[in-house]
Amino acid sequence: MALKALESGFILQFQDGNIGSSLAITVATPTELVKVRLRAERKLPPGAQRRYSGTLNASSTILRQVVIDGLRDRKIAYQLCLRESFCKSK
């Protein structure tokens, strides 16, 4: 009886850990990408054309470039395709 309670507690802790880490990765990775690109843009020589006017502009531009263009180019769709049976075209 005690073993069953211990197992269910472990399973709940395991699920909580998975959910928490998934949310952290989902939020942290895009934020880190925006931060790195903004820092790289700061190092451009004076007079060079800037891609982003601020943080929100950088976020929306990067989202559009990475996600929407990636889906259009089927790069992300190819990465998500785990088995041939799920791919409609090769």
C-alpha positions in Angstrom: 0.0 0.0 0.0 2.8 2.4 0.9 4.7 1.5 -2.2 1.7 2.4 -4.4 1.5 5.9 -2.8 5.2 6.3 -3.3 5.0 5.5 -6.9 2.1 7.8 -7.6 3.9 10.6 -5.8 6.9 10.0 -7.9 4.9 10.0 -11.1 3.3 13.3 -10.2 6.7 14.9 -9.4 8.0 13.6 -12.7 5.1 15.0 -14.6 5.5 18.4 -12.8 9.2 18.4 -13.7 8.5 17.7 -17.3 5.8 20.4 -17.6 8.0 23.0 -15.8 11.0 22.3 -18.0 9.0 22.3 -21.2 7.6 25.7 -20.3 11.0 27.1 -19.4 12.5 26.0 -22.7 9.5 27.4 -24.6 10.0 30.8 -23.0 13.8 31.0 -22.6 15.0 29.9 -26.0 13.2 32.5 -28.1 14.1 35.2 -25.5 17.7 34.2 -25.7 17.7 34.3 -29.5 16.3 37.9 -29.5 18.9 38.9 -26.9 21.8 37.5 -28.9 20.7 39.1 -32.1 20.2 42.5 -30.5 23.6 42.3 -28.9 25.1 41.4 -32.3 23.4 44.3 -33.9 24.9 46.7 -31.3 28.4 45.7 -32.6 27.6 46.9 -36.1 29.8 49.9 -37.2 28.2 53.4 -37.0 26.1 54.2 -40.0 25.3 50.5 -40.8 21.6 49.7 -41.4 19.8 48.3 -38.4 17.4 45.4 -38.7 15.5 46.0 -35.5 14.2 49.2 -33.9 13.6 47.7 -30.5 12.9 44.5 -28.5 9.3 44.1 -29.7 10.2 44.7 -33.3 13.1 42.2 -33.0 10.8 39.6 -31.5 8.1 39.9 -34.2 10.7 40.0 -37.0 12.5 37.0 -35.7 9.3 35.1 -35.2 8.3 35.9 -38.7 11.7 34.9 -40.1 12.2 31.7 -38.1 8.7 30.2 -37.8 6.7 31.4 -40.8 9.4 31.4 -43.4 10.6 28.1 -41.9 7.2 26.5 -42.3 7.0 27.9 -45.8 10.3 26.4 -46.7 9.2 23.1 -45.0 12.3 23.1 -42.8 10.4 22.8 -39.6 7.9 20.4 -41.2 10.8 18.1 -42.3 12.2 18.2 -38.7 8.9 17.3 -37.2 8.4 14.4 -39.6 9.6 11.4 -37.5 8.5 8.6 -39.7 8.0 8.2 -43.4 4.4 7.2 -42.9 3.7 10.7 -41.5 5.3 12.5 -44.5 3.1 13.1 -47.5 5.9 13.8 -49.8 9.6 12.7 -49.7 
